[in-house]
């Protein structure tokens, strides 16, 4: 009887959303939020497969110009190497639920993995002689998937840049306007509804009203196949109607990945980083950072982050030179785009195609430039700083912790090595 009850209990657990009892071990920091959505990664009777990984990461790999794509390893000439290390499969390197062997970025391979294919690197590149076998992925050197800011030609191109560029500005986003703005008297909330005057005033002064976005654009949602109904509290899905790319970024990042996996929204109480105790029970969607009726983007880009985040890097922000620039711009004492808020680095502005034309938008997926941190060099750091200084700064963990208050403690020789290589092989320039 006890066995029958136990089996029945397990069956009930499998059908429920609470599957925590089936976790074989702690999940990595990149995936722990969706660890209870087992089918996000696992396929019945097959386990975790690379196709599952690519559902979330394929776009990132493509944009990062994956330096070790699967096609490189399907070459028959690499058959012997594949026999030793199957680099065609994501789970060869990224194994979950094994915290005792898992390093940063969910990597579970031994430190000498590069040696499998690059044992002759010292002969090919004399500059690499006497380097430790486990130093390939050191800051400023090589990243397995994304080397956009570290390859030789790029290092040479930016070799002479100063620490701070003469024009240090973030790309500006043009404000969308309409020929027919909506004023408060023309709002289309339901007949007889007594709207909160404060909310009406907030909406009337925003870019939404100025661009012709009336109340119904957000508050009227589909109810059934044809009918539409007013809702006082529209969800984040209403934002997606106009802000599709931003919504996709949000769903792919740490703020929205739980919602994308069919779980409940992320809350600071679930975070592994230190968070403000006053924010622990909040839930995250678009309106958490962008107040629905004011959506003050400047507040969302700095104070909105600090409402929740309480790690050392975040707490040091208001004593940093970045914040001094942010405050100067906010007070009109510095040019537009010269300030540095939290989102300037972690949710950067990127240029892409929207509706067949080039547009500047905010990338709401923090994973795009989070780990390894050299990923943010091209999209963030080089707007204001030279490449050499950026590499040195991102390689200094103490400097990062103090939110870049001070100078890098040591120099990374990436550009120096590229220059020596170019000098030894003039034709390779």
SULDA-V211766 format. One record per backbone hydrogen bond with DSSP energy under -0.5 kcal/mol. NH is the residue of the N-H (numbers start at 1). CO is the residue of the C=O. E is the energy in kcal/mol with one decimal. If there is no record, write none. Layout:
nh:NH co:CO e:E
nh:NH co:CO e:E
This chain:
nh:5 co:1 e:-2.3
nh:6 co:2 e:-2.3
nh:7 co:3 e:-2.5
nh:8 co:4 e:-2.5
nh:9 co:5 e:-2.5
nh:10 co:6 e:-2.3
nh:11 co:7 e:-2.4
nh:12 co:8 e:-2.3
nh:13 co:9 e:-2.3
nh:14 co:10 e:-2.5
nh:15 co:11 e:-1.5
nh:16 co:12 e:-1.1
nh:19 co:17 e:-1.3
nh:22 co:19 e:-2.1
nh:23 co:20 e:-1.5
nh:31 co:28 e:-1.2
nh:32 co:28 e:-1.8
nh:34 co:31 e:-1.5
nh:35 co:32 e:-1.3
nh:37 co:34 e:-1.6
nh:38 co:36 e:-1.2
nh:40 co:37 e:-2.5
nh:41 co:38 e:-1.6
nh:42 co:38 e:-2.8
nh:43 co:47 e:-2.5
nh:46 co:43 e:-2.6
nh:47 co:43 e:-1.9
nh:49 co:41 e:-1.1
nh:52 co:49 e:-1.0
nh:53 co:49 e:-1.2
nh:54 co:50 e:-2.3
nh:55 co:51 e:-1.0
nh:56 co:52 e:-0.6
nh:56 co:53 e:-1.1
nh:57 co:53 e:-2.2
nh:58 co:54 e:-1.7
nh:61 co:57 e:-2.3
nh:62 co:58 e:-2.2
nh:63 co:59 e:-2.7
nh:64 co:60 e:-2.0
nh:65 co:62 e:-1.3
nh:66 co:61 e:-2.2
nh:67 co:145 e:-1.9
nh:69 co:66 e:-0.7
nh:72 co:69 e:-1.3
nh:73 co:69 e:-0.6
nh:73 co:70 e:-1.3
nh:74 co:70 e:-0.9
nh:78 co:75 e:-2.6
nh:79 co:76 e:-1.8
nh:82 co:78 e:-2.4
nh:83 co:79 e:-1.7
nh:84 co:80 e:-0.8
nh:84 co:81 e:-0.7
nh:85 co:81 e:-2.4
nh:87 co:85 e:-1.8
nh:89 co:86 e:-1.2
nh:92 co:89 e:-1.4
nh:93 co:89 e:-0.5
nh:93 co:90 e:-1.3
nh:94 co:90 e:-2.5
nh:95 co:93 e:-0.9
nh:95 co:106 e:-0.5
nh:96 co:94 e:-0.5
nh:101 co:98 e:-1.9
nh:102 co:99 e:-0.6
nh:103 co:101 e:-0.5
nh:103 co:107 e:-3.0
nh:106 co:103 e:-1.2
nh:107 co:104 e:-1.3
nh:108 co:93 e:-3.1
nh:113 co:110 e:-1.5
nh:115 co:112 e:-1.3
nh:116 co:113 e:-1.5
nh:117 co:114 e:-1.1
nh:118 co:114 e:-2.2
nh:119 co:115 e:-0.5
nh:121 co:118 e:-1.6
nh:123 co:120 e:-0.8
nh:124 co:120 e:-2.0
nh:125 co:121 e:-2.9
nh:128 co:125 e:-2.7
nh:129 co:126 e:-1.8
nh:131 co:128 e:-1.6
nh:135 co:132 e:-1.7
nh:138 co:135 e:-1.8
nh:141 co:138 e:-2.4
nh:142 co:136 e:-2.1
nh:150 co:147 e:-1.6
nh:151 co:147 e:-1.0
nh:155 co:151 e:-2.2
nh:156 co:152 e:-2.5
nh:157 co:153 e:-2.2
nh:158 co:154 e:-1.6
nh:159 co:156 e:-1.3
nh:161 co:158 e:-1.1
nh:165 co:384 e:-3.2
nh:168 co:166 e:-0.6
nh:169 co:167 e:-0.9
nh:169 co:383 e:-1.0
nh:170 co:337 e:-2.7
nh:174 co:172 e:-0.6
nh:178 co:210 e:-1.0
nh:182 co:209 e:-3.1
nh:183 co:181 e:-0.5
nh:186 co:183 e:-1.8
nh:187 co:184 e:-1.4
nh:193 co:190 e:-2.2
nh:195 co:193 e:-1.0
nh:199 co:196 e:-0.5
nh:200 co:196 e:-2.2
nh:201 co:197 e:-2.3
nh:202 co:198 e:-2.3
nh:203 co:199 e:-2.7
nh:204 co:200 e:-2.5
nh:205 co:201 e:-0.9
nh:205 co:202 e:-0.7
nh:206 co:203 e:-1.7
nh:209 co:203 e:-0.8
nh:210 co:206 e:-2.0
nh:211 co:207 e:-1.4
nh:211 co:208 e:-0.6
nh:212 co:209 e:-1.5
nh:213 co:208 e:-3.1
nh:214 co:212 e:-0.8
nh:217 co:214 e:-1.2
nh:218 co:215 e:-1.5
nh:219 co:215 e:-2.3
nh:220 co:216 e:-1.8
nh:221 co:219 e:-0.6
nh:221 co:229 e:-2.5
nh:223 co:227 e:-3.0
nh:229 co:221 e:-2.7
nh:231 co:219 e:-2.6
nh:238 co:235 e:-1.5
nh:239 co:236 e:-0.9
nh:240 co:236 e:-1.0
nh:241 co:237 e:-0.6
nh:241 co:238 e:-0.7
nh:242 co:239 e:-1.2
nh:243 co:239 e:-2.5
nh:247 co:243 e:-2.3
nh:248 co:244 e:-2.4
nh:249 co:245 e:-2.1
nh:250 co:246 e:-2.4
nh:251 co:247 e:-2.3
nh:252 co:248 e:-1.5
nh:253 co:249 e:-1.1
nh:253 co:250 e:-0.5
nh:256 co:250 e:-1.2
nh:256 co:253 e:-0.5
nh:257 co:253 e:-1.5
nh:260 co:256 e:-1.9
nh:261 co:257 e:-1.3
nh:262 co:259 e:-1.4
nh:263 co:258 e:-2.6
nh:266 co:255 e:-0.6
nh:268 co:279 e:-0.5
nh:269 co:280 e:-1.7
nh:270 co:267 e:-2.4
nh:271 co:268 e:-1.2
nh:276 co:308 e:-2.9
nh:279 co:276 e:-1.7
nh:280 co:277 e:-1.0
nh:282 co:279 e:-2.0
nh:284 co:266 e:-2.4
nh:285 co:283 e:-0.5
nh:288 co:285 e:-1.6
nh:289 co:285 e:-0.6
nh:289 co:286 e:-1.0
nh:290 co:286 e:-2.3
nh:291 co:289 e:-0.8
nh:294 co:291 e:-0.6
nh:295 co:291 e:-3.0
nh:297 co:295 e:-0.8
nh:300 co:296 e:-2.3
nh:301 co:297 e:-1.5
nh:302 co:299 e:-1.2
nh:304 co:299 e:-3.5
nh:305 co:302 e:-0.8
nh:306 co:302 e:-2.0
nh:307 co:303 e:-1.3
nh:308 co:305 e:-1.4
nh:309 co:305 e:-2.6
nh:310 co:274 e:-2.3
nh:315 co:311 e:-2.6
nh:316 co:312 e:-1.6
nh:317 co:314 e:-1.4
nh:319 co:316 e:-1.5
nh:320 co:317 e:-2.1
nh:323 co:317 e:-0.6
nh:324 co:320 e:-1.6
nh:325 co:321 e:-1.8
nh:326 co:322 e:-2.1
nh:327 co:323 e:-2.9
nh:328 co:324 e:-2.0
nh:329 co:325 e:-2.2
nh:330 co:326 e:-2.4
nh:331 co:327 e:-2.0
nh:332 co:329 e:-1.5
nh:333 co:328 e:-2.8
nh:334 co:328 e:-0.8
nh:338 co:335 e:-1.8
nh:340 co:322 e:-1.1
nh:341 co:339 e:-0.5
nh:342 co:301 e:-0.9
nh:343 co:301 e:-2.2
nh:345 co:341 e:-0.8
nh:345 co:342 e:-0.9
nh:346 co:342 e:-2.3
nh:347 co:343 e:-1.9
nh:350 co:361 e:-3.0
nh:352 co:350 e:-0.5
nh:352 co:359 e:-2.7
nh:354 co:357 e:-3.4
nh:357 co:354 e:-1.3
nh:359 co:352 e:-3.1
nh:361 co:350 e:-2.7
nh:361 co:359 e:-0.5
nh:363 co:348 e:-2.9
nh:363 co:361 e:-0.5
nh:364 co:362 e:-0.8
nh:366 co:364 e:-0.8
nh:368 co:365 e:-1.8
nh:369 co:366 e:-1.5
nh:370 co:367 e:-0.7
nh:375 co:372 e:-2.1
nh:376 co:373 e:-1.9
nh:377 co:374 e:-1.6
nh:379 co:375 e:-0.6
nh:380 co:376 e:-2.2
nh:381 co:376 e:-1.7
nh:382 co:377 e:-2.5
nh:383 co:380 e:-1.8
nh:384 co:381 e:-1.9
nh:385 co:381 e:-3.1
nh:386 co:162 e:-0.8
nh:386 co:163 e:-0.9
nh:390 co:386 e:-2.0
nh:391 co:387 e:-2.6
nh:392 co:388 e:-2.1
nh:393 co:389 e:-2.6
nh:394 co:390 e:-2.4
nh:395 co:391 e:-0.9
nh:396 co:393 e:-1.4
nh:397 co:395 e:-0.8
nh:400 co:396 e:-2.0
nh:401 co:397 e:-2.1
nh:402 co:398 e:-1.7
nh:403 co:400 e:-1.8
nh:404 co:399 e:-3.3
nh:406 co:404 e:-1.0
nh:417 co:413 e:-2.7
nh:418 co:414 e:-1.8
nh:419 co:415 e:-2.4
nh:420 co:416 e:-2.2
nh:421 co:417 e:-2.3
nh:422 co:418 e:-2.3
nh:423 co:419 e:-2.3
nh:424 co:420 e:-1.9
nh:425 co:421 e:-1.5
nh:428 co:425 e:-2.2
nh:429 co:426 e:-1.4
